[in-house]
Amino acid sequence: ISRTFSSIDKKPLASASIAQVHAAKLRTGEDVVIKVQKPRIDESLKADLSFIYVASRVLEFLQPDWERTSLSAIAGDIRSSMLEELDFQKEATNVEEFRSFLVDNALTKEATAPRIYREYTTKKVLTMERLRGVSLLDADAISSITNDPESTIITALNVWTMSVMNMPWFHADVHAGNLLVLEDGRVGFIDFGIVGRVSPQTFQAVNELSTALALGDYEGMARALCNMGATDEEVDIPRFANDLEKVMTNILQMQPDVMMSATPDGNLEGSMAFDENEVTSVLLDIVNVTEDNGLKLPREFGLLVKQSLYFDRYLKILAPNLDVMSDTRVELGQVNGASEDETEMRANGDATKDSVIIDV
C-alpha cells in the first residue's frame, strides 16, 4: 500500500452493506477513492442469498398459489445481481464502457464517470478518480455552481436515457448518492455495481407504456404491460386499468421533504430530500398490481421504473415546472444518430433494439 498511495483517509467517505469507500492520494499525486470490499462478505452473502432462494422454492412448493408471484425467480435475480456486485473488476469494466459511451457520443463536456486505475484494482478493491461534487437533491449547492439547475437535471436525464437506448446495459442505481453535480458543472455518474439489460420486447412495451401514460390512457398502459409481461390467463384490461390509475394517483402525490436548519451565523438553510422507502413502495405497488392481474413483469422493467421515479423526484426539486414530453431540450424517444425512418423501423420491430421514451 505504501508503495502505491501517499495517504489514505481512515474515516470512510461512505459505507454500504458490501463495501466502503475511502479517499486517498496516489504517489503520483492524483486524488482517488478506494472502494474496499468488507472482509468475508462474499462468503456470508453467498450463504444468505442461497438460503433465501432455497426457502422461496420450498414456499412455492408448499403454497402453489405463490408461484404466480415469481418469488423464486425474484430471489434468483437478486442473488445473481448481488453476487455480480462482489466482482469489482466487472464494475470497473462497466465504468470504462460508460466513459467510452460518453466519448463516442460527444458528451464529455456534459457528463463524466471516474477514471479507473486498473493497475490498482482487483476483484475486491476498486481504485478510481475522485469526483468532487454535490448531490442532485442539494438545490442550494447546485445554485452556487450553476445559475440554471433546470438544465443540469435535463442533462442528467438526457445522458441516462441515451445510455439506455444506445448501450447494452444501463445504470440501474441512480439514487442521489450516485449522481453528482461537479464543480465544473458537469454531471458525474458513479457506482456502476448495479446495471440492467433491456430486451427489445421490453423496449417496445415501455415505449407504448410511456405514450399511454402521457395521454392519460390507463387502458393503453394496461395493454402495454400485458405485451411486456408473461401471463397464463386472460387479463381483464378495464379492471387492470382501474388498478393502475390508483397507483399513478399515488405517484403524482409524492412530494419531496423540505428541511430547514440554522447555521452558526444565525441564518436558515433549506434542503430537500425524499424517502428511499417511498420510491420502493411505489415500485412494489406497481409490481403487486400487475401480479394481482395475472402478469409477471421482467426484472429490467422494475429497474427502469425505479430509475424513472428517481428522476421524477429530481425534476420536482430542480425543474418543478418542466414538461418532459413537450420541452424540446429533453431528448427522449430516439436512438442516438437514428433517422426518423430508422426510429419507425425500430418501433415496428424491424431492428435489433427498439426506441424508447422514458417518461418521468
RAJO-V761867 format. One record per residue. N is the residue number from 1. RES is the residue in one small letter. SS is DSSP state (alpha for helix, beta for strand, coil for the rest). PSI is psi in whole degrees, -180 to 180 (* if undefined). Layout:
# RAJO-V761867
N:RES:SS:PSI, N:RES:SS:PSI
This chain:
# RAJO-V761867
1:i:coil:-44, 2:s:coil:-24, 3:r:coil:-19, 4:t:coil:-41, 5:f:beta:136, 6:s:beta:-25, 7:s:beta:150, 8:i:beta:125, 9:d:coil:129, 10:k:coil:-36, 11:k:coil:124, 12:p:coil:147, 13:l:coil:-34, 14:a:beta:154, 15:s:beta:136, 16:a:coil:-168, 17:s:coil:-36, 18:i:coil:-14, 19:a:beta:168, 20:q:beta:159, 21:v:beta:131, 22:h:beta:142, 23:a:beta:145, 24:a:beta:170, 25:k:beta:131, 26:l:beta:159, 27:r:coil:-29, 28:t:coil:-1, 29:g:coil:-12, 30:e:coil:139, 31:d:beta:128, 32:v:beta:171, 33:v:beta:146, 34:i:beta:121, 35:k:beta:116, 36:v:beta:127, 37:q:beta:139, 38:k:coil:146, 39:p:coil:132, 40:r:coil:16, 41:i:alpha:-30, 42:d:alpha:-41, 43:e:alpha:-48, 44:s:alpha:-36, 45:l:alpha:-44, 46:k:alpha:-42, 47:a:alpha:-46, 48:d:alpha:-44, 49:l:alpha:-37, 50:s:alpha:-39, 51:f:alpha:-44, 52:i:alpha:-42, 53:y:alpha:-46, 54:v:alpha:-42, 55:a:alpha:-38, 56:s:alpha:-37, 57:r:alpha:-40, 58:v:alpha:-44, 59:l:alpha:-40, 60:e:alpha:-34, 61:f:alpha:-42, 62:l:alpha:-32, 63:q:coil:85, 64:p:alpha:-30, 65:d:alpha:-25, 66:w:alpha:-18, 67:e:alpha:-29, 68:r:alpha:-25, 69:t:alpha:-3, 70:s:coil:35, 71:l:alpha:-49, 72:s:alpha:-34, 73:a:alpha:-41, 74:i:alpha:-45, 75:a:alpha:-39, 76:g:alpha:-41, 77:d:alpha:-44, 78:i:alpha:-43, 79:r:alpha:-47, 80:s:alpha:-46, 81:s:alpha:-39, 82:m:alpha:-36, 83:l:alpha:-32, 84:e:alpha:-34, 85:e:alpha:-23, 86:l:coil:-17, 87:d:coil:98, 88:f:alpha:-17, 89:q:alpha:-38, 90:k:alpha:-41, 91:e:alpha:-40, 92:a:alpha:-42, 93:t:alpha:-41, 94:n:alpha:-45, 95:v:alpha:-45, 96:e:alpha:-38, 97:e:alpha:-37, 98:f:alpha:-40, 99:r:alpha:-38, 100:s:alpha:-39, 101:f:alpha:-43, 102:l:alpha:-41, 103:v:alpha:-48, 104:d:alpha:-28, 105:n:coil:16, 106:a:coil:46, 107:l:coil:9, 108:t:coil:-18, 109:k:coil:-15, 110:e:coil:-32, 111:a:beta:164, 112:t:beta:171, 113:a:beta:158, 114:p:coil:143, 115:r:coil:136, 116:i:beta:134, 117:y:coil:92, 118:r:alpha:-34, 119:e:alpha:-17, 120:y:alpha:23, 121:t:coil:136, 122:t:coil:-172, 123:k:coil:-25, 124:k:coil:-2, 125:v:beta:127, 126:l:beta:120, 127:t:beta:126, 128:m:beta:163, 129:e:beta:142, 130:r:coil:121, 131:l:coil:128, 132:r:coil:122, 133:g:beta:-171, 134:v:beta:159, 135:s:beta:151, 136:l:coil:-11, 137:l:coil:-11, 138:d:coil:82, 139:a:alpha:-39, 140:d:alpha:-46, 141:a:alpha:-39, 142:i:alpha:-39, 143:s:alpha:-25, 144:s:alpha:-16, 145:i:alpha:-42, 146:t:coil:147, 147:n:coil:8, 148:d:coil:70, 149:p:alpha:-29, 150:e:alpha:-43, 151:s:alpha:-31, 152:t:alpha:-47, 153:i:alpha:-32, 154:i:alpha:-41, 155:t:alpha:-47, 156:a:alpha:-45, 157:l:alpha:-45, 158:n:alpha:-45, 159:v:alpha:-46, 160:w:alpha:-43, 161:t:alpha:-42, 162:m:alpha:-37, 163:s:alpha:-36, 164:v:alpha:-41, 165:m:alpha:-23, 166:n:alpha:-11, 167:m:coil:160, 168:p:coil:-10, 169:w:coil:170, 170:f:beta:155, 171:h:beta:119, 172:a:coil:29, 173:d:coil:61, 174:v:coil:43, 175:h:coil:173, 176:a:alpha:-25, 177:g:alpha:-15, 178:n:alpha:1, 179:l:beta:121, 180:l:beta:148, 181:v:beta:114, 182:l:beta:167, 183:e:coil:-26, 184:d:coil:6, 185:g:coil:-11, 186:r:coil:163, 187:v:beta:129, 188:g:beta:124, 189:f:beta:126, 190:i:coil:168, 191:d:coil:87, 192:f:coil:32, 193:g:coil:-32, 194:i:coil:119, 195:v:beta:157, 196:g:beta:154, 197:r:coil:131, 198:v:coil:128, 199:s:coil:157, 200:p:alpha:-38, 201:q:alpha:-41, 202:t:alpha:-39, 203:f:alpha:-48, 204:q:alpha:-44, 205:a:alpha:-38, 206:v:alpha:-38, 207:n:alpha:-45, 208:e:alpha:-40, 209:l:alpha:-44, 210:s:alpha:-40, 211:t:alpha:-45, 212:a:alpha:-38, 213:l:alpha:-42, 214:a:alpha:-31, 215:l:alpha:-5, 216:g:coil:27, 217:d:coil:92, 218:y:alpha:-30, 219:e:alpha:-36, 220:g:alpha:-38, 221:m:alpha:-43, 222:a:alpha:-43, 223:r:alpha:-39, 224:a:alpha:-42, 225:l:alpha:-34, 226:c:alpha:-38, 227:n:alpha:-25, 228:m:alpha:-37, 229:g:coil:159, 230:a:beta:141, 231:t:coil:145, 232:d:coil:5, 233:e:coil:164, 234:e:coil:132, 235:v:coil:135, 236:d:coil:96, 237:i:alpha:-49, 238:p:alpha:-42, 239:r:alpha:-43, 240:f:alpha:-43, 241:a:alpha:-41, 242:n:alpha:-40, 243:d:alpha:-40, 244:l:alpha:-38, 245:e:alpha:-39, 246:k:alpha:-42, 247:v:alpha:-44, 248:m:alpha:-33, 249:t:alpha:-40, 250:n:alpha:-38, 251:i:alpha:-44, 252:l:alpha:-23, 253:q:coil:-6, 254:m:coil:129, 255:q:coil:147, 256:p:coil:151, 257:d:beta:134, 258:v:beta:126, 259:m:beta:134, 260:m:beta:143, 261:s:beta:152, 262:a:beta:138, 263:t:coil:164, 264:p:coil:-28, 265:d:coil:8, 266:g:coil:-3, 267:n:coil:165, 268:l:beta:139, 269:e:beta:141, 270:g:beta:146, 271:s:beta:158, 272:m:beta:145, 273:a:beta:177, 274:f:coil:158, 275:d:coil:118, 276:e:alpha:-37, 277:n:alpha:-30, 278:e:alpha:-41, 279:v:alpha:-46, 280:t:alpha:-39, 281:s:alpha:-42, 282:v:alpha:-42, 283:l:alpha:-43, 284:l:alpha:-34, 285:d:alpha:-43, 286:i:alpha:-45, 287:v:alpha:-44, 288:n:alpha:-41, 289:v:alpha:-44, 290:t:alpha:-41, 291:e:alpha:-35, 292:d:alpha:-23, 293:n:coil:16, 294:g:coil:18, 295:l:coil:150, 296:k:beta:110, 297:l:coil:148, 298:p:coil:149, 299:r:alpha:-37, 300:e:alpha:-27, 301:f:alpha:-43, 302:g:alpha:-40, 303:l:alpha:-42, 304:l:alpha:-46, 305:v:alpha:-42, 306:k:alpha:-41, 307:q:alpha:-37, 308:s:alpha:-36, 309:l:alpha:-38, 310:y:alpha:-50, 311:f:alpha:-33, 312:d:alpha:-42, 313:r:alpha:-41, 314:y:alpha:-40, 315:l:alpha:-38, 316:k:alpha:-30, 317:i:alpha:-47, 318:l:alpha:-23, 319:a:coil:64, 320:p:coil:-21, 321:n:coil:8, 322:l:coil:135, 323:d:coil:102, 324:v:coil:-23, 325:m:coil:-21, 326:s:coil:-17, 327:d:coil:123, 328:t:coil:-14, 329:r:coil:-19, 330:v:coil:115, 331:e:coil:90, 332:l:coil:147, 333:g:coil:-2, 334:q:coil:137, 335:v:coil:138, 336:n:coil:130, 337:g:coil:-1, 338:a:coil:141, 339:s:coil:170, 340:e:alpha:-38, 341:d:alpha:-41, 342:e:alpha:-39, 343:t:alpha:-39, 344:e:alpha:-39, 345:m:alpha:-41, 346:r:alpha:-41, 347:a:alpha:-28, 348:n:coil:5, 349:g:coil:19, 350:d:coil:12, 351:a:coil:169, 352:t:coil:-22, 353:k:coil:128, 354:d:coil:156, 355:s:coil:162, 356:v:coil:142, 357:i:coil:120, 358:i:coil:97, 359:d:coil:121, 360:v:coil:*
